Amino acid sequence: MIFNIEKKLEDLKKQLNNSVDVSTRIVKTATSQKVGMIFLRSMIDKQLFLEAIFKPISNSVEEMDIDNLASKFVKVGDIQKIDFNKACENILNGSVVILIEGEKKVLSADLQKFPARLPAEPPTSAVIQGPREGFVEDIKTNITLLRRRFYTKSLVLKQLKVGRYSQTKIIISYIKGIADKKLVQEIIDRLNDIDIDGIIDSQYVLQFLEKRPHSLFKQVGSIEKPDIVASKMLEGRVAIIVDGSPIVLTLPFVFLEDIQSSDDYYNAYIYGGFIRIVRIIAILIGLLLPATYLSLRIFHSNVTPIKFLVTITNTTKGLPFTPFFEMIFISLLFQILYEVSLRLPSYLGLATSIVGALILGDTGVKAGLISPPGVIIVALAKIALYTVPEQAYQLTILQYLFLFVGGSLGMLGIVGLVIYLITYMASIDSYGAPYLAPFAPRVEQDLKDAVLMTNVKGMKTRPQSFKNKNLTRQK
């Protein structure tokens, strides 16, 4: 006998801190040979364990070694012969570890199973036409969703484990022959440098991948749909899949990616270009409209059209607040209503947001606390920001920043802040991709899918705003 099975099982249970979900089984076969099994009940498929592992061992009538025992597990997909010192790691990953009397090595059979959400259309990426699948929290399901888009041996999936306690699986995925090797290696090096106790979601990883961690602007793509990730990988980007998160990260990232939508490619390309222009106008309205209105009221009433000025004067007469505090108050009111509707249960949140907006807004106007133009302008600006939901949080902060500048410095301050932000964004480099590409710097070939877009036939090359190994998309 190489080792005592009972003692080895007890050693493994101690390593697992005698947790309540640790189970052990010892079976004596017809030849009086002992076989021990240890696993986590919470992590395995119990029915498959009984049928594929327990029954073949119990019904065995011959002396077994590690090889012929493995051949009996015909219903198990992944069986490995491992050293005993690796047994604990495999158990934590959802495997059944099998110890055989007279054998030094042990068998590991992958029977991992835990509650998982089925792929469904993500709430932030709904489409009228096109695929409706979305990533889920299970990394195996997410890999499958990606594999279905690439029936090719050029798809590369590399696994890392990050987090001292969580040991979270992270998959780096790219297309060999398209993605730049230096880009892939730089991302892997950054992930290997992460030293943290645990990774709970991809947003943890995102913050380590950002080259300017204190910047307000988003620097890493975050996507919930496999078709969008697949299209970005075909352009030469690298995808980062984090176990436990339905959000897949992509690099490099440029600002225009969030202006684009998968719907643009599933409808007529002329309509797609038109909608992108609408989104840009909506961003400008959301950022500049409240600040411009405030600066006109405080500093530039002499350039305001006379009819508009009379309307504003009549509706704001007798208000207890200054124009600046009125706009800040209304903005905060809408932000509070948004947060309440987001956090409350769905059946309460919808009612609260509608009733709150109608009653508080209407009552506030009738009570003479706020003016109708202020309510309309702030409401329009808030709604406009959510035409690009991926950028809504950053744009909300910028909206308040513009509001403060417009209320204190007027139009000159607004223009100065616009120039500063554009200059700052032009200085950001996302893993070799200029943040404002293809406009700053101007990349002529990439303009075909920037704001206005051409049809698929016209997109003969991959983006040249960042490095690719193969620029030819179609001949």
ROVEXSE-392705 format. One record per residue (C-alpha): x, y, z negated; residue number from 0. Coordinates in steps of 0.25 Angstrom, whole numbers, plus 5000, padded with zeros to 4 digits. Layout:
// residues N
[margu [X, Y, Z], NUM]
...
***
This chain:
// residues 475
[margu [5000, 5000, 5000], 0]
[margu [5006, 5013, 5004], 1]
[margu [4998, 5022, 4994], 2]
[margu [4986, 5021, 4985], 3]
[margu [4973, 5025, 4992], 4]
[margu [4966, 5029, 4979], 5]
[margu [4978, 5038, 4974], 6]
[margu [4979, 5045, 4988], 7]
[margu [4964, 5048, 4988], 8]
[margu [4965, 5054, 4974], 9]
[margu [4978, 5062, 4979], 10]
[margu [4970, 5068, 4990], 11]
[margu [4958, 5071, 4981], 12]
[margu [4967, 5078, 4972], 13]
[margu [4973, 5086, 4984], 14]
[margu [4958, 5090, 4987], 15]
[margu [4956, 5094, 4973], 16]
[margu [4946, 5083, 4971], 17]
[margu [4935, 5092, 4978], 18]
[margu [4921, 5087, 4977], 19]
[margu [4920, 5084, 4992], 20]
[margu [4932, 5075, 4993], 21]
[margu [4928, 5060, 4995], 22]
[margu [4936, 5048, 4995], 23]
[margu [4933, 5033, 4999], 24]
[margu [4941, 5020, 4997], 25]
[margu [4937, 5008, 5006], 26]
[margu [4942, 4994, 5004], 27]
[margu [4941, 4987, 5018], 28]
[margu [4939, 4972, 5020], 29]
[margu [4954, 4970, 5019], 30]
[margu [4954, 4977, 5005], 31]
[margu [4962, 4988, 5012], 32]
[margu [4959, 5002, 5005], 33]
[margu [4955, 5014, 5014], 34]
[margu [4953, 5028, 5007], 35]
[margu [4946, 5040, 5013], 36]
[margu [4945, 5054, 5008], 37]
[margu [4938, 5066, 5014], 38]
[margu [4930, 5079, 5011], 39]
[margu [4915, 5076, 5011], 40]
[margu [4912, 5090, 5014], 41]
[margu [4920, 5090, 5027], 42]
[margu [4917, 5077, 5034], 43]
[margu [4906, 5070, 5042], 44]
[margu [4901, 5060, 5031], 45]
[margu [4893, 5051, 5041], 46]
[margu [4905, 5050, 5051], 47]
[margu [4914, 5047, 5039], 48]
[margu [4905, 5035, 5035], 49]
[margu [4904, 5030, 5050], 50]
[margu [4917, 5033, 5055], 51]
[margu [4927, 5031, 5043], 52]
[margu [4920, 5024, 5031], 53]
[margu [4913, 5012, 5039], 54]
[margu [4925, 5008, 5048], 55]
[margu [4934, 5008, 5036], 56]
[margu [4924, 5000, 5027], 57]
[margu [4921, 4990, 5038], 58]
[margu [4936, 4987, 5041], 59]
[margu [4939, 4972, 5040], 60]
[margu [4954, 4973, 5044], 61]
[margu [4967, 4979, 5038], 62]
[margu [4968, 4993, 5042], 63]
[margu [4980, 5002, 5045], 64]
[margu [4979, 5017, 5048], 65]
[margu [4978, 5015, 5063], 66]
[margu [4967, 5004, 5064], 67]
[margu [4959, 5012, 5054], 68]
[margu [4959, 5024, 5063], 69]
[margu [4954, 5016, 5074], 70]
[margu [4942, 5013, 5067], 71]
[margu [4937, 5027, 5066], 72]
[margu [4931, 5028, 5080], 73]
[margu [4921, 5039, 5076], 74]
[margu [4931, 5049, 5070], 75]
[margu [4937, 5059, 5080], 76]
[margu [4950, 5063, 5073], 77]
[margu [4958, 5053, 5066], 78]
[margu [4973, 5056, 5061], 79]
[margu [4984, 5048, 5054], 80]
[margu [4990, 5058, 5044], 81]
[margu [4999, 5058, 5032], 82]
[margu [4993, 5057, 5018], 83]
[margu [4998, 5071, 5015], 84]
[margu [4989, 5077, 5026], 85]
[margu [4977, 5070, 5021], 86]
[margu [4972, 5081, 5013], 87]
[margu [4972, 5091, 5024], 88]
[margu [4964, 5082, 5033], 89]
[margu [4954, 5080, 5022], 90]
[margu [4952, 5095, 5021], 91]
[margu [4949, 5096, 5036], 92]
[margu [4938, 5086, 5036], 93]
[margu [4945, 5072, 5038], 94]
[margu [4943, 5059, 5031], 95]
[margu [4957, 5054, 5026], 96]
[margu [4958, 5039, 5026], 97]
[margu [4969, 5032, 5018], 98]
[margu [4972, 5017, 5021], 99]
[margu [4979, 5008, 5012], 100]
[margu [4993, 5004, 5017], 101]
[margu [4994, 5016, 5026], 102]
[margu [5003, 5029, 5023], 103]
[margu [4995, 5038, 5033], 104]
[margu [4981, 5041, 5032], 105]
[margu [4969, 5044, 5042], 106]
[margu [4962, 5057, 5044], 107]
[margu [4948, 5056, 5051], 108]
[margu [4942, 5070, 5055], 109]
[margu [4927, 5069, 5050], 110]
[margu [4926, 5084, 5048], 111]
[margu [4912, 5089, 5047], 112]
[margu [4906, 5101, 5040], 113]
[margu [4893, 5110, 5042], 114]
[margu [4896, 5119, 5055], 115]
[margu [4887, 5129, 5062], 116]
[margu [4883, 5125, 5076], 117]
[margu [4888, 5135, 5087], 118]
[margu [4878, 5146, 5090], 119]
[margu [4877, 5159, 5096], 120]
[margu [4885, 5169, 5087], 121]
[margu [4877, 5181, 5082], 122]
[margu [4886, 5191, 5087], 123]
[margu [4889, 5186, 5101], 124]
[margu [4875, 5183, 5106], 125]
[margu [4874, 5182, 5122], 126]
[margu [4862, 5182, 5131], 127]
[margu [4869, 5173, 5141], 128]
[margu [4881, 5164, 5139], 129]
[margu [4886, 5153, 5128], 130]
[margu [4879, 5155, 5114], 131]
[margu [4889, 5146, 5106], 132]
[margu [4897, 5152, 5095], 133]
[margu [4908, 5148, 5086], 134]
[margu [4905, 5142, 5073], 135]
[margu [4913, 5140, 5060], 136]
[margu [4918, 5126, 5064], 137]
[margu [4932, 5127, 5071], 138]
[margu [4930, 5113, 5078], 139]
[margu [4916, 5118, 5084], 140]
[margu [4923, 5131, 5088], 141]
[margu [4934, 5124, 5095], 142]
[margu [4924, 5115, 5102], 143]
[margu [4916, 5127, 5107], 144]
[margu [4930, 5133, 5113], 145]
[margu [4934, 5119, 5119], 146]
[margu [4921, 5119, 5127], 147]
[margu [4925, 5131, 5134], 148]
[margu [4939, 5125, 5138], 149]
[margu [4939, 5112, 5144], 150]
[margu [4954, 5113, 5146], 151]
[margu [4967, 5108, 5139], 152]
[margu [4972, 5123, 5140], 153]
[margu [4964, 5126, 5128], 154]
[margu [4973, 5127, 5116], 155]
[margu [4968, 5126, 5101], 156]
[margu [4979, 5127, 5090], 157]
[margu [4975, 5126, 5076], 158]
[margu [4981, 5133, 5064], 159]
[margu [4977, 5133, 5049], 160]
[margu [4977, 5146, 5041], 161]
[margu [4974, 5148, 5027], 162]
[margu [4981, 5142, 5015], 163]
[margu [4968, 5137, 5009], 164]
[margu [4958, 5137, 5020], 165]
[margu [4967, 5131, 5031], 166]
[margu [4958, 5136, 5041], 167]
[margu [4959, 5131, 5055], 168]
[margu [4962, 5141, 5066], 169]
[margu [4962, 5138, 5081], 170]
[margu [4970, 5146, 5091], 171]
[margu [4964, 5143, 5104], 172]
[margu [4968, 5148, 5118], 173]
[margu [4970, 5144, 5133], 174]
[margu [4983, 5139, 5136], 175]
[margu [4988, 5145, 5149], 176]
[margu [4980, 5158, 5146], 177]
[margu [4983, 5163, 5132], 178]
[margu [4997, 5169, 5130], 179]
[margu [5006, 5161, 5121], 180]
[margu [5012, 5172, 5114], 181]
[margu [4998, 5177, 5110], 182]
[margu [4994, 5163, 5105], 183]
[margu [5007, 5162, 5097], 184]
[margu [5005, 5176, 5091], 185]
[margu [4991, 5172, 5086], 186]
[margu [4996, 5159, 5080], 187]
[margu [5007, 5166, 5073], 188]
[margu [4998, 5176, 5067], 189]
[margu [4988, 5164, 5062], 190]
[margu [5000, 5157, 5056], 191]
[margu [5004, 5169, 5049], 192]
[margu [4991, 5170, 5041], 193]
[margu [4993, 5166, 5027], 194]
[margu [4980, 5167, 5019], 195]
[margu [4973, 5158, 5010], 196]
[margu [4961, 5156, 5019], 197]
[margu [4954, 5159, 5032], 198]
[margu [4939, 5160, 5031], 199]
[margu [4935, 5166, 5045], 200]
[margu [4942, 5170, 5058], 201]
[margu [4941, 5185, 5053], 202]
[margu [4952, 5181, 5043], 203]
[margu [4961, 5177, 5054], 204]
[margu [4957, 5189, 5063], 205]
[margu [4963, 5198, 5053], 206]
[margu [4977, 5191, 5053], 207]
[margu [4977, 5192, 5069], 208]
[margu [4974, 5207, 5070], 209]
[margu [4987, 5214, 5073], 210]
[margu [4981, 5227, 5066], 211]
[margu [4974, 5221, 5054], 212]
[margu [4969, 5235, 5049], 213]
[margu [4964, 5240, 5062], 214]
[margu [4949, 5243, 5063], 215]
[margu [4948, 5237, 5077], 216]
[margu [4946, 5222, 5080], 217]
[margu [4958, 5215, 5085], 218]
[margu [4954, 5200, 5086], 219]
[margu [4942, 5195, 5094], 220]
[margu [4932, 5188, 5086], 221]
[margu [4922, 5179, 5094], 222]
[margu [4910, 5169, 5091], 223]
[margu [4908, 5163, 5104], 224]
[margu [4916, 5152, 5111], 225]
[margu [4914, 5157, 5125], 226]
[margu [4919, 5171, 5122], 227]
[margu [4932, 5165, 5115], 228]
[margu [4934, 5156, 5128], 229]
[margu [4933, 5168, 5137], 230]
[margu [4943, 5175, 5129], 231]
[margu [4953, 5163, 5128], 232]
[margu [4952, 5162, 5144], 233]
[margu [4957, 5177, 5144], 234]
[margu [4969, 5173, 5136], 235]
[margu [4965, 5175, 5122], 236]
[margu [4967, 5166, 5110], 237]
[margu [4955, 5162, 5101], 238]
[margu [4957, 5159, 5086], 239]
[margu [4946, 5150, 5080], 240]
[margu [4946, 5149, 5064], 241]
[margu [4939, 5138, 5057], 242]
[margu [4927, 5143, 5050], 243]
[margu [4924, 5155, 5058], 244]
[margu [4915, 5157, 5070], 245]
[margu [4923, 5168, 5075], 246]
[margu [4935, 5165, 5085], 247]
[margu [4946, 5176, 5086], 248]
[margu [4952, 5179, 5099], 249]
[margu [4965, 5187, 5103], 250]
[margu [4969, 5196, 5109], 251]
[margu [4958, 5205, 5107], 252]
[margu [4954, 5218, 5114], 253]
[margu [4943, 5228, 5111], 254]
[margu [4935, 5226, 5123], 255]
[margu [4932, 5211, 5120], 256]
[margu [4921, 5215, 5110], 257]
[margu [4915, 5224, 5120], 258]
[margu [4914, 5212, 5129], 259]
[margu [4903, 5201, 5126], 260]
[margu [4901, 5187, 5132], 261]
[margu [4888, 5192, 5137], 262]
[margu [4895, 5201, 5147], 263]
[margu [4901, 5189, 5154], 264]
[margu [4888, 5181, 5154], 265]
[margu [4880, 5192, 5161], 266]
[margu [4882, 5200, 5174], 267]
[margu [4896, 5207, 5173], 268]
[margu [4890, 5221, 5176], 269]
[margu [4881, 5220, 5164], 270]
[margu [4892, 5215, 5156], 271]
[margu [4900, 5228, 5159], 272]
[margu [4888, 5236, 5157], 273]
[margu [4886, 5230, 5143], 274]
[margu [4901, 5232, 5139], 275]
[margu [4899, 5247, 5142], 276]
[margu [4887, 5248, 5134], 277]
[margu [4895, 5241, 5122], 278]
[margu [4906, 5252, 5123], 279]
[margu [4895, 5263, 5124], 280]
[margu [4889, 5257, 5111], 281]
[margu [4902, 5257, 5104], 282]
[margu [4905, 5271, 5107], 283]
[margu [4890, 5275, 5103], 284]
[margu [4893, 5267, 5090], 285]
[margu [4906, 5274, 5087], 286]
[margu [4904, 5288, 5092], 287]
[margu [4889, 5291, 5091], 288]
[margu [4887, 5294, 5076], 289]
[margu [4901, 5301, 5075], 290]
[margu [4897, 5310, 5087], 291]
[margu [4883, 5313, 5082], 292]
[margu [4889, 5317, 5068], 293]
[margu [4900, 5326, 5075], 294]
[margu [4890, 5333, 5083], 295]
[margu [4881, 5336, 5071], 296]
[margu [4893, 5341, 5063], 297]
[margu [4903, 5347, 5072], 298]
[margu [4898, 5348, 5086], 299]
[margu [4883, 5353, 5086], 300]
[margu [4887, 5364, 5096], 301]
[margu [4889, 5354, 5107], 302]
[margu [4877, 5345, 5103], 303]
[margu [4865, 5347, 5113], 304]
[margu [4855, 5357, 5108], 305]
[margu [4843, 5347, 5108], 306]
[margu [4851, 5336, 5101], 307]
[margu [4856, 5346, 5091], 308]
[margu [4842, 5351, 5088], 309]
[margu [4837, 5337, 5086], 310]
[margu [4848, 5334, 5076], 311]
[margu [4846, 5346, 5068], 312]
[margu [4831, 5344, 5067], 313]
[margu [4833, 5329, 5063], 314]
[margu [4844, 5332, 5053], 315]
[margu [4838, 5344, 5046], 316]
[margu [4838, 5343, 5031], 317]
[margu [4846, 5330, 5030], 318]
[margu [4854, 5329, 5016], 319]
[margu [4866, 5323, 5022], 320]
[margu [4877, 5329, 5031], 321]
[margu [4877, 5323, 5045], 322]
[margu [4890, 5316, 5042], 323]
[margu [4884, 5309, 5029], 324]
[margu [4871, 5306, 5037], 325]
[margu [4878, 5298, 5047], 326]
[margu [4887, 5291, 5037], 327]
[margu [4874, 5288, 5029], 328]
[margu [4866, 5282, 5041], 329]
[margu [4878, 5274, 5046], 330]
[margu [4880, 5268, 5032], 331]
[margu [4865, 5265, 5031], 332]
[margu [4865, 5257, 5045], 333]
[margu [4878, 5250, 5040], 334]
[margu [4872, 5246, 5027], 335]
[margu [4859, 5241, 5035], 336]
[margu [4868, 5233, 5044], 337]
[margu [4876, 5226, 5033], 338]
[margu [4863, 5223, 5025], 339]
[margu [4856, 5216, 5038], 340]
[margu [4869, 5209, 5040], 341]
[margu [4870, 5203, 5026], 342]
[margu [4856, 5200, 5022], 343]
[margu [4849, 5187, 5027], 344]
[margu [4844, 5188, 5041], 345]
[margu [4829, 5190, 5038], 346]
[margu [4832, 5201, 5028], 347]
[margu [4843, 5208, 5036], 348]
[margu [4835, 5211, 5048], 349]
[margu [4824, 5216, 5040], 350]
[margu [4833, 5224, 5032], 351]
[margu [4840, 5231, 5043], 352]
[margu [4828, 5234, 5051], 353]
[margu [4820, 5239, 5039], 354]
[margu [4832, 5246, 5033], 355]
[margu [4836, 5254, 5046], 356]
[margu [4821, 5258, 5049], 357]
[margu [4817, 5262, 5035], 358]
[margu [4830, 5268, 5030], 359]
[margu [4832, 5275, 5043], 360]
[margu [4818, 5280, 5044], 361]
[margu [4817, 5284, 5030], 362]
[margu [4830, 5291, 5029], 363]
[margu [4826, 5300, 5041], 364]
[margu [4813, 5303, 5035], 365]
[margu [4819, 5306, 5021], 366]
[margu [4828, 5316, 5028], 367]
[margu [4841, 5308, 5024], 368]
[margu [4846, 5305, 5038], 369]
[margu [4842, 5310, 5052], 370]
[margu [4836, 5302, 5064], 371]
[margu [4848, 5305, 5074], 372]
[margu [4858, 5300, 5063], 373]
[margu [4850, 5287, 5062], 374]
[margu [4849, 5285, 5077], 375]
[margu [4864, 5288, 5080], 376]
[margu [4869, 5279, 5069], 377]
[margu [4860, 5267, 5072], 378]
[margu [4863, 5268, 5087], 379]
[margu [4878, 5268, 5083], 380]
[margu [4877, 5256, 5074], 381]
[margu [4869, 5248, 5084], 382]
[margu [4879, 5252, 5095], 383]
[margu [4891, 5246, 5087], 384]
[margu [4885, 5232, 5087], 385]
[margu [4885, 5231, 5102], 386]
[margu [4899, 5226, 5100], 387]
[margu [4897, 5218, 5087], 388]
[margu [4911, 5213, 5087], 389]
[margu [4916, 5227, 5085], 390]
[margu [4905, 5232, 5076], 391]
[margu [4912, 5232, 5063], 392]
[margu [4924, 5240, 5068], 393]
[margu [4915, 5249, 5076], 394]
[margu [4907, 5252, 5063], 395]
[margu [4919, 5257, 5056], 396]
[margu [4923, 5266, 5068], 397]
[margu [4909, 5271, 5068], 398]
[margu [4911, 5277, 5054], 399]
[margu [4925, 5282, 5057], 400]
[margu [4919, 5290, 5069], 401]
[margu [4908, 5295, 5061], 402]
[margu [4917, 5300, 5050], 403]
[margu [4926, 5307, 5061], 404]
[margu [4914, 5313, 5068], 405]
[margu [4909, 5318, 5055], 406]
[margu [4922, 5325, 5051], 407]
[margu [4929, 5328, 5064], 408]
[margu [4918, 5329, 5075], 409]
[margu [4920, 5325, 5089], 410]
[margu [4935, 5328, 5089], 411]
[margu [4937, 5317, 5078], 412]
[margu [4928, 5307, 5086], 413]
[margu [4936, 5309, 5098], 414]
[margu [4949, 5308, 5090], 415]
[margu [4945, 5295, 5084], 416]
[margu [4941, 5289, 5097], 417]
[margu [4955, 5293, 5103], 418]
[margu [4962, 5287, 5091], 419]
[margu [4954, 5274, 5091], 420]
[margu [4956, 5272, 5106], 421]
[margu [4971, 5274, 5104], 422]
[margu [4972, 5265, 5092], 423]
[margu [4964, 5254, 5099], 424]
[margu [4973, 5255, 5111], 425]
[margu [4985, 5253, 5102], 426]
[margu [4980, 5239, 5097], 427]
[margu [4986, 5227, 5103], 428]
[margu [4979, 5213, 5101], 429]
[margu [4989, 5202, 5104], 430]
[margu [4994, 5209, 5116], 431]
[margu [4980, 5214, 5121], 432]
[margu [4978, 5230, 5120], 433]
[margu [4966, 5232, 5112], 434]
[margu [4959, 5242, 5123], 435]
[margu [4963, 5233, 5135], 436]
[margu [4960, 5234, 5146], 437]
[margu [4959, 5249, 5145], 438]
[margu [4971, 5253, 5136], 439]
[margu [4979, 5248, 5143], 440]
[margu [4972, 5247, 5156], 441]
[margu [4972, 5233, 5161], 442]
[margu [4965, 5233, 5175], 443]
[margu [4963, 5218, 5176], 444]
[margu [4955, 5218, 5163], 445]
[margu [4946, 5229, 5166], 446]
[margu [4937, 5219, 5174], 447]
[margu [4932, 5214, 5160], 448]
[margu [4934, 5226, 5151], 449]
[margu [4921, 5235, 5151], 450]
[margu [4916, 5233, 5164], 451]
[margu [4917, 5218, 5169], 452]
[margu [4918, 5210, 5182], 453]
[margu [4912, 5197, 5184], 454]
[margu [4920, 5184, 5181], 455]
[margu [4925, 5183, 5196], 456]
[margu [4932, 5196, 5194], 457]
[margu [4939, 5192, 5181], 458]
[margu [4951, 5185, 5188], 459]
[margu [4961, 5187, 5178], 460]
[margu [4962, 5186, 5163], 461]
[margu [4964, 5199, 5154], 462]
[margu [4977, 5205, 5156], 463]
[margu [4976, 5214, 5143], 464]
[margu [4983, 5203, 5136], 465]
[margu [4993, 5192, 5140], 466]
[margu [4988, 5179, 5147], 467]
[margu [4996, 5168, 5153], 468]
[margu [4986, 5167, 5164], 469]
[margu [4979, 5179, 5170], 470]
[margu [4972, 5172, 5181], 471]
[margu [4957, 5169, 5177], 472]
[margu [4952, 5165, 5190], 473]
[margu [4957, 5164, 5205], 474]
***
